[in-house]
Amino acid sequence: NIHLPPRFITHGDLYDAVLRFSAWLTMQGLVQRPKVVDGEILKARPVAMLMSSDVAWFITFVSLLRLGVPVVHAGGRPHSRHLRFCFRDVPQPPYQQ
């Protein structure tokens, strides 16, 4: 809320928020972490972040990196045709746990 005064956030606050959010993402099954299957590494599917640059962006970004998920920052107000071009060849495999 832009009408509230700024709040100070400590490194400890950020650390706790990243731990909580990465745990929540995992519990909800919203991310695919890298894992070893039959002796081969199955990489995590990348996630594109299209959100405003604020503390929530930072927490989300670091939480995904902490889980081993590749992150693409698609911010900066890109036009929809630019996003379609960037992600046109990205396969959409069914999610498997």
Backbone as a ProteinNet text record, in pm:
[ID]
protein_1_A
[PRIMARY]
NIHLPPRFITHGDLYDAVLRFSAWLTMQGLVQRPKVVDGEILKARPVAMLMSSDVAWFITFVSLLRLGVPVVHAGGRPHSRHLRFCFRDVPQPPYQQ
[TERTIARY]
85.1	0	89.6	75.9	163.2	132.7	19.7	-18	36.1	94.9	153.9	298.1	347.2	488.1	579.9	703.7	796.6	827.1	852.4	885.9	1028.1	1104.3	1240.6	1240.1	1318.9	1329.2	1474.4	1493.3	1629.4	1668.4	1797.1	1843.3	1776.6	1756.1	1688.3	1544.8	1474.8	1337.9	1337	1432.2	1440.1	1471.1	1565.1	1602.4	1482.2	1409.2	1290.5	1184	1163.8	1063.3	1099.2	1227.6	1272	1251.2	1286.2	1266.3	1118.6	1033.9	890.7	830.5	868.4	809.1	856	983.7	1031	965.1	943.1	872.7	728.1	663	524.5	515.3	607.4	607.7	620	705.4	726.9	602.9	545.9	427.5	308.8	295.2	184.2	208.3	329.8	362.4	372.7	412	416.8	550.2	649.2	780.2	826.8	904.6	967.3	1114.8	1162.3	1303	1384.6	1513.9	1598	1608.6	1614.1	1628.9	1700.8	1750.9	1820.9	1722	1707.2	1617.9	1698.5	1707.3	1782.7	1926.2	1987.9	2126.4	2147	2040.1	2051.9	1979.5	2032.2	1972.2	1855.2	1739.3	1620.8	1614.6	1640.4	1647	1508.3	1507.5	1382.3	1335.2	1203.9	1149.9	1172.7	1212.6	1233.9	1102	1112.4	996.9	1023.8	926.3	936.9	862.5	929.5	867.9	827.8	700.3	647	572.1	645.7	586.8	666.3	607	673.9	797.8	893.6	1019.6	1004.6	980.2	972.7	1027.9	1007.4	1065.6	1004.5	879.1	816.7	886.1	929.1	1003.6	1132.9	1204.8	1332	1311.6	1209.7	1182.2	1146.7	1064.1	1025.2	1146.1	1227	1344.7	1442.6	1475.8	1573	1515.1	1385.7	1322.5	1331.3	1305.1	1313.5	1458	1553.5	1693.7	1735	1687.5	1719.1	1672.3	1562.5	1508.4	1572.6	1664.1	1731.2	1653.4	1559	1474.8	1534.2	1558.5	1606.5	1497.4	1537.8	1440.9	1473.6	1370.5	1382.7	1305.2	1374.3	1305.3	1248.7	1117.1	1050.4	984.6	1049.1	992.1	1030.2	1015.9	1049.1	939.1	818.1	701.6	718	749.7	765.2	630	631.2	510.1	476.2	349.4	309.5	371.5	389	449.4	595.9	664.7	803.3	807.9	714.1	710	677.7	584.1	551.8	674.5	751.5	872.5	974	994	1094.4	1060.5	932.3	891.9	825	840.9	771.2	815.6	941	991.9	1004.7	948.8	958.9	853.1	894.9	795.9	717.3	596.3	510.6	482.1	581	559.6	458.2	388.2	297.3	378.7	326.2	396.3	390.7	506.5	512.8	588.9	539.8	609.3	689.3
-117.2	0	123.4	208.5	325.5	432.5	420.5	521.7	491	373.8	339.2	387.6	422.2	463	345.6	373.3	263.9	180.6	53.5	-38.2	-86.1	-89.1	-138.3	-290.6	-350.7	-496	-533.6	-623	-665.9	-784.8	-817.8	-937.1	-1062.1	-1063.5	-1176.9	-1190.9	-1076.6	-1078.7	-1138.3	-1095.5	-1147.2	-1296.3	-1336.6	-1477.3	-1562.6	-1519.5	-1593.4	-1597.4	-1486.4	-1481.7	-1576.2	-1583	-1672.7	-1818.2	-1852.9	-1990	-2027.3	-1936.7	-1965.2	-1979	-1888.2	-1891.4	-2013	-2047.9	-2167.1	-2292.7	-2298.3	-2412.3	-2416.7	-2302.1	-2296.4	-2341.5	-2294	-2335.3	-2487	-2545.5	-2689.8	-2763.7	-2718.4	-2784.9	-2778.4	-2669.9	-2654.1	-2728.1	-2778.6	-2849.2	-2755.7	-2631.9	-2531.8	-2525.8	-2598.1	-2598.9	-2742.4	-2762.4	-2892.3	-2875	-2935.1	-2925.5	-3022	-2992	-3089.3	-3217.2	-3330.9	-3457.5	-3557.6	-3662.8	-3769.2	-3882.3	-3920	-4028.6	-4126.2	-4249.6	-4353.5	-4309.2	-4242.2	-4199.8	-4074.8	-4014	-3891.7	-3777.5	-3657.6	-3541	-3491.7	-3482.5	-3424.2	-3279.3	-3187.5	-3046.2	-2991.4	-2889.6	-2822.1	-2739.7	-2727.7	-2641.8	-2496.3	-2412.7	-2271.3	-2200.4	-2093.8	-2010.6	-1869.7	-1811.6	-1672.2	-1585.6	-1485.2	-1394	-1265.4	-1238.3	-1115.1	-1043.8	-965.6	-895.5	-768.9	-679.9	-552.8	-576.7	-487.6	-500.2	-438.1	-521.3	-476.9	-588.8	-581.1	-681.4	-819.2	-824.1	-953.7	-1018.9	-938.3	-991.1	-1056.1	-986.7	-1037.5	-1168.5	-1173	-1293.1	-1410.1	-1384.5	-1488.4	-1538.7	-1445.2	-1478.4	-1565.3	-1522.3	-1595.9	-1729.8	-1734.8	-1860.9	-1964.5	-1922	-2013.9	-2060.6	-1967.9	-2006	-2103.8	-2081.6	-2169.1	-2312.2	-2326	-2458.3	-2519.8	-2446.6	-2498.1	-2477.4	-2384.7	-2357.9	-2242.4	-2261	-2149.1	-2042.5	-1917.1	-1806.6	-1710.6	-1671.3	-1570.1	-1447.9	-1335.8	-1211.9	-1149.8	-1148.3	-1093.8	-960.9	-882	-754.7	-641.1	-521.8	-403.9	-365.6	-408.1	-377.7	-420.9	-547.1	-592.6	-598.8	-579.5	-590.8	-739.5	-773	-913.5	-983.7	-914.4	-981.5	-1015.4	-934.7	-966.7	-1092.2	-1103.7	-1222.5	-1347.1	-1336.5	-1451.5	-1493.7	-1396.6	-1428.1	-1499.7	-1449.5	-1507.6	-1651	-1680.6	-1810.7	-1898.8	-1867.2	-1941	-2085.6	-2116.2	-2252.6	-2327.8	-2273.1	-2339.3	-2448.8	-2574.7	-2682.2	-2674.3	-2719.2	-2718.1	-2861.2	-2928.1	-3066.8	-3074.5	-3185.6	-3200.7	-3205.1	-3146.2	-3141.8	-3280.2	-3328.2	-3457	-3440.1	-3502.4	-3496.5	-3619.9
0	0	0	-100.1	-112.4	-9.4	59.7	158.7	297.9	314.7	443.3	448.8	566.8	576.1	544.9	497.7	466.6	590.6	570.5	678.1	656	761.1	750.6	754.2	667.2	659.8	686.6	779.6	812.9	725	726.6	654.4	709.8	839.6	902.3	853.3	836.3	782.5	641.6	557.5	420.9	420.4	504.5	514	552.7	655.9	699.8	590.8	521.3	414.7	300.6	264.2	158.1	200.5	323.2	371.1	371.7	422.3	428.1	289	196.1	63.2	-16.1	-4.8	-76.7	-19.8	110.3	170	121.3	112.3	64.6	-81.1	-166.3	-306.7	-318	-235.9	-238.8	-188.2	-77.3	-21	-116.4	-190.2	-283.4	-415.4	-435.2	-559.2	-678.9	-654.5	-761.4	-833.3	-784.5	-850.2	-867.8	-970.3	-993.7	-964.6	-859.9	-823.7	-907.7	-928	-998.2	-915.6	-984.1	-912.2	-1000.7	-939	-1011.6	-1035.8	-1164.1	-1203.2	-1288.4	-1245.4	-1317.1	-1346.1	-1250.6	-1264.5	-1348.7	-1397.7	-1476.8	-1406	-1425.5	-1361.9	-1445.1	-1382.1	-1443.4	-1396.7	-1488.6	-1452.6	-1419.8	-1336.9	-1303.3	-1422.6	-1436.5	-1541.7	-1502.6	-1598.3	-1566.9	-1538.1	-1462.6	-1427.7	-1477.5	-1546.5	-1590	-1489.3	-1437.3	-1340.3	-1410.6	-1410.5	-1468.7	-1357.3	-1280.9	-1167.6	-1140.3	-1062.6	-1033.1	-948.1	-961.6	-887.8	-750.2	-653.3	-514.7	-427	-299.1	-209.5	-235.6	-278	-309.8	-429.3	-526	-640.7	-592	-505.7	-454	-378.2	-293.3	-213.9	-305.9	-406.4	-501.7	-579.8	-630.8	-710.3	-630.9	-511.7	-429.8	-383.3	-355.4	-314.9	-426	-549.2	-662.4	-684.9	-676.2	-691.1	-582	-460.7	-347.7	-374.4	-448.3	-479.6	-603.9	-668.1	-786.5	-915	-913	-1029.7	-1109.5	-1240.2	-1322.5	-1334.7	-1322.4	-1323.9	-1437.1	-1511.1	-1615.5	-1568.6	-1560	-1523.2	-1650.4	-1660.8	-1779.1	-1745.2	-1662.6	-1620	-1712.6	-1662.9	-1741.7	-1839.4	-1813.1	-1896.2	-2040.7	-2063	-2201.3	-2271.9	-2400.8	-2480.9	-2497.1	-2507.1	-2515.2	-2635.5	-2747.9	-2864.1	-2838.5	-2755.7	-2719.6	-2632.7	-2540.5	-2455.1	-2537.6	-2629.6	-2715.6	-2796.1	-2844.7	-2920.5	-2832	-2710.3	-2620.7	-2580.8	-2564.9	-2513.1	-2618.1	-2745.2	-2850.8	-2861.8	-2832.7	-2848.2	-2716.7	-2611.9	-2481.6	-2475.3	-2462.6	-2453.9	-2323.7	-2327.5	-2209.7	-2166.7	-2102.3	-2062.9	-1949.9	-1939.2	-1824.1	-1696	-1592.5	-1464.4	-1400.4	-1355.7	-1288	-1157.3	-1053.7	-925.9	-904.3
[MASK]
+++++++++++++++++++++++++++++++++++++++++++++++++++++++++++++++++++++++++++++++++++++++++++++++++

